[in-house]
Amino acid sequence: MPEIDVIVVGCGAAGLSAAVAAQQNGAKVIVLERAPIEERGGNTRYTGSWLRMKSVDEVSDDFIEHFALNAGGYLDPSLVHETSKDRSNWPPNLRAMSFADPEVVATFAEEAPKTLRWLQGFGVRFEKLEVPFLTSVQPRMAPHGGGFALVEALATEFEKNGGVIHYNTAAQSLIQNDDGAVIGIRATGPRNKPLEFRGKSVILGCGGFEGNAEMMTRYIGPRSLFFRSMSKGCHYNKGEGIAMALAIGAAPCGDFGSWHASPSDPRSDRAGPSIYIYPQGILVNQHGQRFVDEGPGPTDETYESVTREINAQPGGIAYAILDTTVAQVKHPGSVVRSEVPPYQADTLPGLAEQLKIPADALEATVAAYNKACASDANGRYNEADMDGLSTKGIAPRKSNWARPIKAPPYIAYPIVSSMVLTFGGLRVTPQSRVVNQQGDEIPGLYAAGETMGLYYRNYTGATSVLKGLVFGRIAGIDSAESLRG
């Protein structure tokens, strides 16, 4: 086997960014990819790759603040105070602690514009998304052609300059030398053939554990059975990158018991068949009952919490009940991304029969909701902004867009929680170096993208692909520079 400097695991945004950046800085790089060539790229391949940025040169106004508000649980104030000191003076338990490291977040925000400019050098074009949601508080951008364009641009650049991608090859465990440095990977190739790759460093950019039923149940719980995967790419993310690093003492980071939830149509064949139209009506469970505030705030900031409530319902499913007034929505493509038509009926009992939910319960729920709506709803209703049009005297309350459902035909969309990405991963430094449970860096080991943990409670929207791009590039540069240092 030719001499290898850097072994990259994963061929999505994180892995390919790492591979190209290391290669550009003089390293000899190979990539290990579980998928076949026609499905390379993991989740990145199938996503729109939305980016939480105002322009190529500016992240959103709330970028750092959102991470700070979702940095972990009730953190020990005495330890949090220590983060104001120079990192070299942090106590070991703080360096290994699971929370959203403010220096990692600051590096993320600082390096995002540089990373997008870097990608433009490979022909990637970015465009502003004018209406990503009917109601949004933060801007979104995306590469023209989505995640597929990112994968193809980076893979083409890597292979053009002599890089080799080993497809159908799954990393299994890390190889260390006597000093504890990571120097290689044991892997499994086609037909269960054991393989071994030796180098000077390893970069783990192989996603989370969405495709591993055992890890999903262990960390997130038995209700993960009800998840629909965001895309076929999820099934290639088996969590070995995280597991093999934890096995040699790496520190965990991120919320292992949570996930990025998005409301999706379980009937659809598409990747990411999101259903964001539910604030225009009500959500009912299999018993025909409401269970959540359907309009708590801007859709881009609240859909995840609503979707988690859907997952908590019987069977992990709910139904968005609407009437013909939804035809007035100005940007239907931003609220329904499923190709499957909704259920439709001229009467509520007829709709209930199709949904296989109790007709009397659905009629009673809609009647109670309509009674609780303001009498001047049609005059005040504003789909594009929070209109404060709320229900009165009913629980749960609907805080915005509370308009009666009374204009047949009635329609319904089934909604389940999609599994977009897992939150739990590895603790890293701002240089993307993995640290161990003692707070020391593990020489030769890096993590980027979903394999590094950063999210807690609420996902900072439109940052997962960006995180892979940014920290993959950082890991690639640092690993190559370490060869000279």
Disulfide bonds with the S-S distance in Angstrom:
none
